[in-house]
């Protein structure tokens, strides 16, 4: 094969379709693949699945997880009964100004 043909198609460009078809065992529907369409998918049980968020997996140091859990526990102790880890991370993301961070030394 010529090199230009090898790079003509990125096999991971449609990763959601690949996961839906191969990993989850169902074909991706056309409206699922349309970004920003606001369409909602149906679960196997027939219930509508939300599309405004995704479940992700990140790695964190054990100490950072302990600190995050301690802050959530403290918020709950102070009356924020619905506080959770993802809510606290979203709050931190909304407050960080990356322009004020120092330039890293390399």
C-alpha positions in Angstrom: 0.0 0.0 0.0 1.1 3.5 -0.7 1.7 5.8 2.3 -1.0 8.2 1.2 -3.6 5.4 1.3 -2.5 4.3 4.8 -3.3 7.7 6.2 -6.4 8.4 4.1 -8.8 7.2 6.8 -8.4 7.5 10.5 -9.9 4.3 11.9 -10.5 6.0 15.3 -12.3 9.0 13.9 -15.7 7.4 14.6 -14.8 5.9 18.0 -18.3 6.3 19.3 -19.7 4.3 16.5 -17.0 1.6 17.0 -17.8 1.4 20.7 -21.5 1.3 20.1 -21.3 -1.4 17.4 -18.4 -3.6 18.6 -18.2 -3.1 22.4 -21.8 -2.4 23.4 -23.2 -4.9 20.8 -25.6 -2.6 19.0 -25.5 -0.5 15.9 -25.1 3.3 16.2 -28.1 5.1 14.9 -27.7 8.1 12.6 -29.0 10.6 15.2 -26.5 9.3 17.8 -23.6 10.1 15.6 -24.7 13.7 14.9 -22.8 15.9 17.3 -24.7 18.6 19.0 -28.1 17.4 17.8 -29.4 17.1 21.4 -30.9 13.8 20.4 -31.5 11.3 23.2 -30.8 7.6 23.0 -33.0 4.8 24.2 -31.5 2.2 26.6 -32.1 -1.5 26.2 -35.0 -1.1 28.7 -36.7 1.4 26.4 -36.0 4.4 28.7 -34.5 7.5 27.2 -30.8 7.9 28.1 -29.4 11.4 28.6 -26.8 12.8 26.2 -25.8 16.0 28.0 -23.1 14.2 30.0 -20.7 11.3 29.6 -19.3 9.0 32.3 -15.5 9.1 32.2 -12.7 7.4 34.0 -9.6 9.4 35.3 -6.7 8.4 37.4 -5.8 10.3 40.5 -3.3 9.8 43.2 -4.6 8.1 46.4 -3.9 11.2 48.4 -5.8 13.4 46.0 -8.8 11.1 46.1 -8.7 11.1 49.9 -8.6 14.9 49.9 -11.5 15.1 47.5 -13.6 12.7 49.5 -12.8 14.6 52.7 -13.9 17.8 51.2 -17.2 16.2 50.0 -17.7 14.8 53.5 -17.1 18.3 55.0 -19.5 19.9 52.6 -22.2 17.3 53.6 -21.4 18.0 57.3 -22.0 21.7 56.6 -25.5 21.0 55.1 -24.7 20.5 51.4 -26.4 17.1 51.4 -26.2 16.6 47.7 -22.5 17.3 47.4 -20.5 14.8 45.5 -17.0 14.4 43.9 -18.0 15.3 40.3 -19.8 18.4 41.6 -16.7 19.5 43.5 -14.5 18.9 40.4 -16.9 20.9 38.2 -16.8 23.8 40.7 -13.0 23.7 40.7 -12.9 23.7 36.9 -15.2 26.7 36.8 -13.1 28.7 39.1 -9.6 28.1 37.7 -8.0 30.8 35.5 -5.3 29.0 33.5 -3.9 32.4 32.4 -2.9 33.0 36.0 -0.9 29.8 36.4 2.9 30.1 36.4 4.7 28.8 33.3 6.1 25.3 34.1 9.8 24.7 34.1 11.0 22.0 31.7 
